[in-house]
């Protein structure tokens, strides 16, 4: 693993830049634990103060320091993306491996369910969930719902790899040695699909974070939990741009754009590394 990361940092500029950007965002998130103000408290500083030596990124109309509020928002946004990605990876791995290895009726049933999740419009479904569960819609519940809806594309990709592995000689040897289907999928096939899992995890984080920001800006989430989306929601509610409080919107937008770019570059670099032809051309024949 360390050799792979070293090679990517040396020979892949996208991975190096993406790693740098992501580490900066993670570093800002860690700073939230040292904030002098509780993240959800309001009117703890003078409102509408422009960026200065005392308040580096200014303050909001709700009396919050933009810098410290943004560190908490980035932390929660990252945790949200990780939670959705982790939960949806469990579903996509289970469905993809079982469907690809078992084949037959099991494959047809699972892929019918999978394709149903692919074609349903996710955004209207999430909005519907909000209106149905408005009083109990929390940050954690939204992550679970999005994970339950956002696994289908990656499950089909994992299935295609599992189907090719099923016909390999080592799989036949595992069957003859007495290994159960569960053991074959977890011990023999899982290592082959892990690189794809890592790559799709980053893409899924980008998707879930983007969806959370969109829903929060529209007020369809728990707006009292500090996230990048909830910061933009409150900025819109206080007409920050009209009032000239541009920094309330500018800094969160810049931060989330950098996060998107960092995760995208990392996912692109991993996709290139997974592809043997790209790896050989970009890394001079090393693997």
C-alpha positions as CSV (number, residue, x, y, z in Angstrom):
1,X,0.0,0.0,0.0
2,X,2.8,2.5,0.9
3,X,4.6,1.6,-2.3
4,X,1.4,2.4,-4.3
5,X,1.0,5.7,-2.6
6,X,4.7,6.6,-3.1
7,X,4.5,5.7,-6.8
8,X,1.3,7.8,-7.2
9,X,2.8,10.8,-5.5
10,X,6.0,10.6,-7.6
11,X,4.5,9.9,-11.0
12,X,0.9,11.2,-10.9
13,X,0.4,14.9,-10.6
14,X,-3.4,14.6,-10.1
15,X,-2.9,12.3,-7.1
16,X,-0.2,14.7,-5.6
17,X,-2.4,17.8,-6.0
18,X,-5.5,16.0,-4.8
19,X,-3.7,14.7,-1.7
20,X,-2.5,18.2,-0.9
21,X,-5.9,19.7,-1.2
22,X,-7.6,17.0,0.7
23,X,-5.0,17.2,3.5
24,X,-5.6,20.9,3.8
25,X,-9.3,20.4,4.1
26,X,-8.8,17.6,6.7
27,X,-6.4,19.9,8.6
28,X,-9.1,22.6,8.7
29,X,-11.6,20.1,10.0
30,X,-9.3,19.0,12.8
31,X,-8.9,22.6,13.9
32,X,-12.7,22.6,14.7
33,X,-11.9,20.6,17.9
34,X,-9.9,23.6,19.1
35,X,-12.5,26.2,18.4
36,X,-13.1,28.8,21.1
37,X,-16.8,28.9,20.3
38,X,-19.4,26.1,20.4
39,X,-20.2,25.3,16.8
40,X,-24.0,25.7,17.2
41,X,-24.0,28.9,19.3
42,X,-25.0,32.2,17.8
43,X,-24.1,35.8,18.6
44,X,-20.9,35.0,20.3
45,X,-19.0,37.7,18.3
46,X,-19.9,41.0,16.7
47,X,-22.0,40.4,13.6
48,X,-21.1,41.4,10.0
49,X,-17.5,42.2,10.6
50,X,-15.4,41.9,7.4
51,X,-12.2,39.9,7.3
52,X,-9.6,41.4,9.6
53,X,-6.7,40.4,11.8
54,X,-9.1,39.6,14.6
55,X,-11.5,37.7,12.4
56,X,-9.6,36.2,9.5
57,X,-12.6,35.3,7.4
58,X,-15.0,37.8,8.9
59,X,-18.2,37.1,11.0
60,X,-21.7,36.3,10.0
61,X,-25.0,38.1,10.6
62,X,-25.7,35.5,13.3
63,X,-22.6,36.5,15.3
64,X,-20.4,33.6,14.3
65,X,-16.8,33.6,13.4
66,X,-16.7,32.4,9.8
67,X,-13.3,30.6,10.1
68,X,-14.2,28.6,13.2
69,X,-17.8,27.9,11.9
70,X,-16.3,26.7,8.6
71,X,-13.9,24.3,10.3
72,X,-16.9,22.7,12.1
73,X,-18.9,22.7,8.9
74,X,-16.1,21.0,6.9
75,X,-15.7,18.4,9.7
76,X,-19.4,17.5,9.6
77,X,-19.5,17.6,5.8
78,X,-16.5,15.2,5.6
79,X,-18.0,12.9,8.2
80,X,-21.3,12.9,6.3
81,X,-19.6,11.9,3.1
82,X,-17.5,9.2,4.8
83,X,-20.6,7.8,6.5
84,X,-22.6,7.6,3.3
85,X,-19.7,6.1,1.4
86,X,-18.9,3.5,4.1
87,X,-22.5,2.3,4.4
88,X,-23.1,2.2,0.7
89,X,-19.8,0.3,0.1
90,X,-21.1,-2.5,2.4
91,X,-24.3,-2.8,0.3
92,X,-22.6,-2.6,-3.1
93,X,-19.9,-5.1,-2.1
94,X,-22.4,-7.6,-0.8
95,X,-24.7,-7.3,-3.8
96,X,-21.9,-7.2,-6.3
97,X,-19.9,-10.1,-5.0
98,X,-22.9,-12.4,-4.4
99,X,-24.5,-11.6,-7.7
100,X,-21.3,-12.0,-9.7
101,X,-20.3,-15.2,-8.0
102,X,-23.6,-17.0,-7.6
103,X,-25.1,-16.2,-11.0
104,X,-28.3,-17.8,-12.2
105,X,-31.6,-16.8,-10.5
106,X,-29.7,-15.0,-7.6
107,X,-28.0,-12.8,-10.1
108,X,-31.2,-12.0,-12.0
109,X,-33.1,-11.1,-8.8
110,X,-30.3,-8.9,-7.4
111,X,-29.7,-7.1,-10.7
112,X,-33.4,-6.4,-11.1
113,X,-33.4,-4.8,-7.6
114,X,-30.1,-3.0,-8.5
115,X,-31.4,-1.6,-11.8
116,X,-34.5,-0.4,-10.0
117,X,-32.3,1.7,-7.7
118,X,-30.4,3.0,-10.7
119,X,-33.4,4.4,-12.6
120,X,-35.3,6.0,-9.7
121,X,-34.8,9.7,-9.4
122,X,-32.8,10.2,-6.2
123,X,-33.3,13.9,-5.5
124,X,-37.1,13.9,-5.5
125,X,-37.1,10.8,-3.3
126,X,-34.8,12.5,-0.8
127,X,-37.1,15.6,-0.8
128,X,-40.1,13.3,-0.3
129,X,-38.3,11.7,2.7
130,X,-37.8,15.1,4.2
131,X,-41.4,16.1,4.0
132,X,-42.5,12.7,5.4
133,X,-40.0,12.7,8.2
134,X,-39.5,16.4,8.7
135,X,-39.6,16.4,12.5
136,X,-37.2,13.5,12.8
137,X,-34.9,14.1,9.9
138,X,-31.4,14.2,11.4
139,X,-27.9,14.3,9.9
140,X,-27.5,10.6,10.7
141,X,-30.8,9.6,9.3
142,X,-30.1,11.4,6.0
143,X,-26.8,9.6,5.7
144,X,-28.5,6.3,6.1
145,X,-31.2,7.1,3.6
146,X,-28.6,8.3,1.0
147,X,-26.4,5.2,1.6
148,X,-29.5,3.0,1.0
149,X,-30.1,4.8,-2.3
150,X,-26.6,5.4,-3.6
151,X,-25.0,1.9,-4.0
152,X,-26.5,0.6,-7.3
153,X,-24.0,1.8,-9.9
154,X,-21.0,0.5,-7.9
155,X,-22.6,-2.8,-7.2
156,X,-23.0,-3.4,-10.9
157,X,-19.3,-2.6,-11.4
158,X,-18.2,-4.9,-8.7
159,X,-20.5,-7.6,-10.1
160,X,-18.7,-7.4,-13.5
161,X,-15.3,-8.0,-11.8
162,X,-16.7,-10.9,-9.7
163,X,-18.2,-12.6,-12.8
164,X,-14.7,-12.5,-14.5
165,X,-13.1,-13.9,-11.3
166,X,-15.6,-16.8,-11.2
167,X,-14.1,-18.4,-14.3
168,X,-10.5,-18.0,-13.1
169,X,-8.5,-21.1,-12.3
170,X,-7.8,-20.1,-8.7
171,X,-11.6,-20.0,-8.1
172,X,-12.0,-23.5,-9.4
173,X,-9.1,-24.6,-7.1
174,X,-10.8,-23.0,-4.1
175,X,-14.0,-24.9,-4.9
176,X,-12.2,-28.2,-5.1
177,X,-10.4,-27.5,-1.9
178,X,-13.7,-27.3,-0.1
179,X,-14.0,-23.6,0.5
180,X,-17.6,-22.3,0.9
181,X,-19.0,-19.6,-1.4
182,X,-18.7,-17.1,1.5
183,X,-15.0,-17.9,2.0
184,X,-14.3,-17.7,-1.7
185,X,-16.0,-14.3,-2.0
186,X,-14.4,-12.8,1.1
187,X,-10.9,-14.4,1.0
188,X,-10.3,-14.9,-2.7
189,X,-12.4,-12.3,-4.6
190,X,-12.6,-9.4,-2.2
191,X,-8.9,-8.4,-2.6
192,X,-9.4,-8.1,-6.3
193,X,-12.3,-5.6,-6.0
194,X,-10.8,-3.5,-3.2
195,X,-9.0,-1.1,-5.6
196,X,-12.4,-0.4,-7.3
197,X,-14.0,0.0,-3.9
198,X,-11.5,2.7,-2.9
199,X,-12.0,4.6,-6.1
200,X,-15.8,4.5,-6.0
201,X,-15.7,5.5,-2.3
202,X,-14.2,8.9,-3.3
203,X,-16.7,9.3,-6.1
204,X,-19.5,8.4,-3.7
205,X,-18.3,10.9,-1.2
206,X,-18.3,13.7,-3.9
207,X,-21.9,12.7,-4.8
208,X,-23.2,12.5,-1.3
209,X,-21.5,15.8,-0.2
210,X,-22.9,17.6,-3.3
211,X,-26.4,16.2,-2.6
212,X,-26.2,17.3,1.1
213,X,-25.1,20.8,0.1
214,X,-28.0,21.1,-2.3
215,X,-30.6,19.8,0.1
216,X,-29.2,22.0,2.9
217,X,-29.3,25.2,0.8
218,X,-32.9,24.4,0.0
219,X,-33.7,23.8,3.7
220,X,-34.4,20.1,3.3
221,X,-32.1,18.8,6.0
222,X,-31.2,19.5,9.7
223,X,-30.1,23.1,9.2
224,X,-29.0,23.5,12.8
225,X,-26.1,21.0,12.4
226,X,-23.1,23.0,11.0
227,X,-22.3,21.9,7.5
228,X,-21.2,23.7,4.4
229,X,-24.8,23.5,3.1
230,X,-26.3,24.9,6.3
231,X,-23.8,27.8,6.3
232,X,-25.0,28.7,2.8
233,X,-28.6,28.2,3.9
234,X,-28.3,30.7,6.7
235,X,-26.4,33.1,4.5
236,X,-29.3,33.1,2.0
237,X,-31.8,33.5,4.8
238,X,-30.0,36.7,5.9
239,X,-29.6,37.8,2.3
240,X,-25.8,38.0,2.8
241,X,-25.0,39.1,-0.8
242,X,-27.6,41.9,-0.8
243,X,-26.4,43.0,2.6
244,X,-22.8,43.1,1.4
245,X,-21.7,40.2,3.7
246,X,-20.0,38.4,0.8
247,X,-17.5,36.6,2.9
248,X,-20.3,34.5,4.5
249,X,-20.9,32.9,1.2
250,X,-17.5,33.1,-0.6
251,X,-15.4,31.1,1.9
252,X,-17.7,28.1,2.3
253,X,-18.2,28.0,-1.5
254,X,-14.4,28.1,-2.1
255,X,-13.9,25.4,0.6
256,X,-16.4,23.0,-0.8
257,X,-15.2,23.5,-4.4
258,X,-11.6,22.6,-3.2
259,X,-13.0,19.5,-1.5
260,X,-14.8,18.5,-4.7
261,X,-11.6,19.0,-6.7
262,X,-9.4,17.2,-4.3
263,X,-11.6,14.1,-4.1
264,X,-12.1,14.1,-7.9
265,X,-8.4,14.2,-8.5
266,X,-7.8,11.4,-6.1
267,X,-10.5,9.3,-7.7
268,X,-9.1,10.0,-11.2
269,X,-5.6,9.0,-10.2
270,X,-6.8,5.8,-8.6
271,X,-8.8,4.9,-11.7
272,X,-5.7,5.4,-13.8
273,X,-3.7,3.2,-11.4
274,X,-6.3,0.4,-11.6
275,X,-6.1,0.4,-15.4
276,X,-2.8,-1.4,-16.3
277,X,-2.3,0.5,-19.5
278,X,-2.6,3.9,-17.9
279,X,-0.4,2.8,-15.0
280,X,2.4,1.6,-17.4
281,X,2.2,4.8,-19.5
282,X,2.1,7.2,-16.5
283,X,4.6,5.4,-14.3
284,X,7.2,4.3,-16.8
285,X,6.4,0.6,-16.5
286,X,6.5,0.3,-12.7
287,X,3.6,-1.2,-10.8
